[in-house]
Amino acid sequence: MLTEYLLLIITNLIFQSSRTYNARAIAREDTLTVVWSSFVVKLSWMISTAIGIKSVFEGDLWLAATYLLTGVLGDYIGMRLTYNYKNENI
């Protein structure tokens, strides 16, 4: 049970943050970075979403809420990283 929460938290944060990193690599047309970061995005999305969907079907509202909250937190982290990156390269 605890390992499911930890796996969900880690993979969802990785997914949200790496998605932003991947978008920046696409904008820079950095093919190698796009390929490996796309793999990380897809793998972390698959794992976190599978756990999130499973939690809904099983009625585990705490795990479903964790999925949603870590998704929002990951978006925030990704935006902060992007903001810091843009400000350092102006």
PyRosetta script that sets phi, psi and omega in degrees:
from pyrosetta import init, pose_from_sequence

init()
pose = pose_from_sequence("MLTEYLLLIITNLIFQSSRTYNARAIAREDTLTVVWSSFVVKLSWMISTAIGIKSVFEGDLWLAATYLLTGVLGDYIGMRLTYNYKNENI")
pose.set_psi(1, -51.6)
pose.set_omega(1, 178.9)
pose.set_phi(2, -63.9)
pose.set_psi(2, -38.7)
pose.set_omega(2, 179.8)
pose.set_phi(3, -64.7)
pose.set_psi(3, -32.5)
pose.set_omega(3, 177.9)
pose.set_phi(4, -66.1)
pose.set_psi(4, -41.6)
pose.set_omega(4, 176.9)
pose.set_phi(5, -63.1)
pose.set_psi(5, -47.2)
pose.set_omega(5, -179.2)
pose.set_phi(6, -62.9)
pose.set_psi(6, -43.8)
pose.set_omega(6, 178.6)
pose.set_phi(7, -62.1)
pose.set_psi(7, -42.1)
pose.set_omega(7, 178.8)
pose.set_phi(8, -63.2)
pose.set_psi(8, -47.9)
pose.set_omega(8, -178.4)
pose.set_phi(9, -60.9)
pose.set_psi(9, -48.4)
pose.set_omega(9, -177.4)
pose.set_phi(10, -65.0)
pose.set_psi(10, -48.9)
pose.set_omega(10, -176.7)
pose.set_phi(11, -69.1)
pose.set_psi(11, -34.4)
pose.set_omega(11, 179.2)
pose.set_phi(12, -70.1)
pose.set_psi(12, -39.9)
pose.set_omega(12, 176.3)
pose.set_phi(13, -66.2)
pose.set_psi(13, -40.1)
pose.set_omega(13, 176.7)
pose.set_phi(14, -62.4)
pose.set_psi(14, -44.7)
pose.set_omega(14, -179.4)
pose.set_phi(15, -59.2)
pose.set_psi(15, -52.5)
pose.set_omega(15, -175.5)
pose.set_phi(16, -63.7)
pose.set_psi(16, -41.7)
pose.set_omega(16, -178.6)
pose.set_phi(17, -72.5)
pose.set_psi(17, -41.7)
pose.set_omega(17, -178.0)
pose.set_phi(18, -71.6)
pose.set_psi(18, -25.5)
pose.set_omega(18, 176.8)
pose.set_phi(19, -63.3)
pose.set_psi(19, -41.0)
pose.set_omega(19, 177.9)
pose.set_phi(20, -66.6)
pose.set_psi(20, -42.8)
pose.set_omega(20, 177.9)
pose.set_phi(21, -60.7)
pose.set_psi(21, -41.8)
pose.set_omega(21, 179.2)
pose.set_phi(22, -62.9)
pose.set_psi(22, -41.5)
pose.set_omega(22, 179.1)
pose.set_phi(23, -63.1)
pose.set_psi(23, -39.0)
pose.set_omega(23, 176.7)
pose.set_phi(24, -65.2)
pose.set_psi(24, -39.3)
pose.set_omega(24, 179.2)
pose.set_phi(25, -65.0)
pose.set_psi(25, -38.1)
pose.set_omega(25, 177.3)
pose.set_phi(26, -63.4)
pose.set_psi(26, -43.4)
pose.set_omega(26, 179.4)
pose.set_phi(27, -62.8)
pose.set_psi(27, -33.3)
pose.set_omega(27, 179.0)
pose.set_phi(28, -83.0)
pose.set_psi(28, -6.9)
pose.set_omega(28, -176.7)
pose.set_phi(29, 58.1)
pose.set_psi(29, 41.3)
pose.set_omega(29, 179.2)
pose.set_phi(30, -94.4)
pose.set_psi(30, 89.9)
pose.set_omega(30, -170.7)
pose.set_phi(31, -58.4)
pose.set_psi(31, -46.9)
pose.set_omega(31, -178.1)
pose.set_phi(32, -61.4)
pose.set_psi(32, -44.9)
pose.set_omega(32, 178.9)
pose.set_phi(33, -65.8)
pose.set_psi(33, -38.7)
pose.set_omega(33, 177.4)
pose.set_phi(34, -60.0)
pose.set_psi(34, -43.3)
pose.set_omega(34, -177.1)
pose.set_phi(35, -64.6)
pose.set_psi(35, -51.2)
pose.set_omega(35, -176.2)
pose.set_phi(36, -73.2)
pose.set_psi(36, -34.4)
pose.set_omega(36, 178.8)
pose.set_phi(37, -72.0)
pose.set_psi(37, -30.9)
pose.set_omega(37, 174.7)
pose.set_phi(38, -63.4)
pose.set_psi(38, -39.4)
pose.set_omega(38, 177.3)
pose.set_phi(39, -61.6)
pose.set_psi(39, -45.0)
pose.set_omega(39, 179.4)
pose.set_phi(40, -63.1)
pose.set_psi(40, -44.1)
pose.set_omega(40, 179.4)
pose.set_phi(41, -59.4)
pose.set_psi(41, -50.1)
pose.set_omega(41, -175.5)
pose.set_phi(42, -67.4)
pose.set_psi(42, -41.5)
pose.set_omega(42, -179.9)
pose.set_phi(43, -66.3)
pose.set_psi(43, -46.5)
pose.set_omega(43, -179.5)
pose.set_phi(44, -67.2)
pose.set_psi(44, -35.9)
pose.set_omega(44, 176.4)
pose.set_phi(45, -63.4)
pose.set_psi(45, -45.9)
pose.set_omega(45, -177.4)
pose.set_phi(46, -59.9)
pose.set_psi(46, -45.4)
pose.set_omega(46, -177.9)
pose.set_phi(47, -68.4)
pose.set_psi(47, -50.0)
pose.set_omega(47, -176.8)
pose.set_phi(48, -66.1)
pose.set_psi(48, -39.0)
pose.set_omega(48, -180.0)
pose.set_phi(49, -69.2)
pose.set_psi(49, -38.2)
pose.set_omega(49, 177.4)
pose.set_phi(50, -60.9)
pose.set_psi(50, -42.9)
pose.set_omega(50, 178.6)
pose.set_phi(51, -67.1)
pose.set_psi(51, -41.6)
pose.set_omega(51, 179.5)
pose.set_phi(52, -63.0)
pose.set_psi(52, -44.7)
pose.set_omega(52, 178.9)
pose.set_phi(53, -65.7)
pose.set_psi(53, -43.1)
pose.set_omega(53, 178.3)
pose.set_phi(54, -58.9)
pose.set_psi(54, -41.2)
pose.set_omega(54, -179.2)
pose.set_phi(55, -64.3)
pose.set_psi(55, -36.3)
pose.set_omega(55, 178.4)
pose.set_phi(56, -67.3)
pose.set_psi(56, -47.4)
pose.set_omega(56, -179.6)
pose.set_phi(57, -63.5)
pose.set_psi(57, -32.2)
pose.set_omega(57, 179.8)
pose.set_phi(58, -88.3)
pose.set_psi(58, -3.3)
pose.set_omega(58, 178.3)
pose.set_phi(59, 75.9)
pose.set_psi(59, 20.5)
pose.set_omega(59, 178.6)
pose.set_phi(60, -86.7)
pose.set_psi(60, 88.1)
pose.set_omega(60, -174.3)
pose.set_phi(61, -68.2)
pose.set_psi(61, -30.1)
pose.set_omega(61, 177.8)
pose.set_phi(62, -66.3)
pose.set_psi(62, -41.4)
pose.set_omega(62, 178.6)
pose.set_phi(63, -69.3)
pose.set_psi(63, -39.1)
pose.set_omega(63, 177.0)
pose.set_phi(64, -63.5)
pose.set_psi(64, -40.9)
pose.set_omega(64, 177.9)
pose.set_phi(65, -65.5)
pose.set_psi(65, -37.5)
pose.set_omega(65, 176.8)
pose.set_phi(66, -61.9)
pose.set_psi(66, -41.4)
pose.set_omega(66, 177.1)
pose.set_phi(67, -58.3)
pose.set_psi(67, -47.7)
pose.set_omega(67, -178.4)
pose.set_phi(68, -66.4)
pose.set_psi(68, -45.6)
pose.set_omega(68, -177.8)
pose.set_phi(69, -67.0)
pose.set_psi(69, -40.9)
pose.set_omega(69, 178.0)
pose.set_phi(70, -69.8)
pose.set_psi(70, -27.6)
pose.set_omega(70, 174.1)
pose.set_phi(71, -64.1)
pose.set_psi(71, -45.2)
pose.set_omega(71, 178.2)
pose.set_phi(72, -65.8)
pose.set_psi(72, -44.6)
pose.set_omega(72, 178.6)
pose.set_phi(73, -61.3)
pose.set_psi(73, -41.5)
pose.set_omega(73, 178.0)
pose.set_phi(74, -63.7)
pose.set_psi(74, -38.5)
pose.set_omega(74, 175.4)
pose.set_phi(75, -62.0)
pose.set_psi(75, -42.6)
pose.set_omega(75, 179.0)
pose.set_phi(76, -62.1)
pose.set_psi(76, -46.3)
pose.set_omega(76, 179.1)
pose.set_phi(77, -61.0)
pose.set_psi(77, -44.8)
pose.set_omega(77, 178.6)
pose.set_phi(78, -60.7)
pose.set_psi(78, -41.0)
pose.set_omega(78, 178.6)
pose.set_phi(79, -67.7)
pose.set_psi(79, -40.1)
pose.set_omega(79, 178.7)
pose.set_phi(80, -64.9)
pose.set_psi(80, -40.5)
pose.set_omega(80, 177.7)
pose.set_phi(81, -63.6)
pose.set_psi(81, -42.2)
pose.set_omega(81, 179.1)
pose.set_phi(82, -65.4)
pose.set_psi(82, -42.9)
pose.set_omega(82, 179.6)
pose.set_phi(83, -61.7)
pose.set_psi(83, -46.7)
pose.set_omega(83, 178.7)
pose.set_phi(84, -63.2)
pose.set_psi(84, -39.4)
pose.set_omega(84, 179.7)
pose.set_phi(85, -64.1)
pose.set_psi(85, -44.3)
pose.set_omega(85, -179.7)
pose.set_phi(86, -63.8)
pose.set_psi(86, -42.1)
pose.set_omega(86, -178.1)
pose.set_phi(87, -69.4)
pose.set_psi(87, -30.0)
pose.set_omega(87, 178.5)
pose.set_phi(88, -76.5)
pose.set_psi(88, -21.0)
pose.set_omega(88, -175.8)
pose.set_phi(89, -111.7)
pose.set_psi(89, 26.9)
pose.set_omega(89, 177.2)
pose.set_phi(90, -89.0)
pose.dump_pdb("model.pdb")
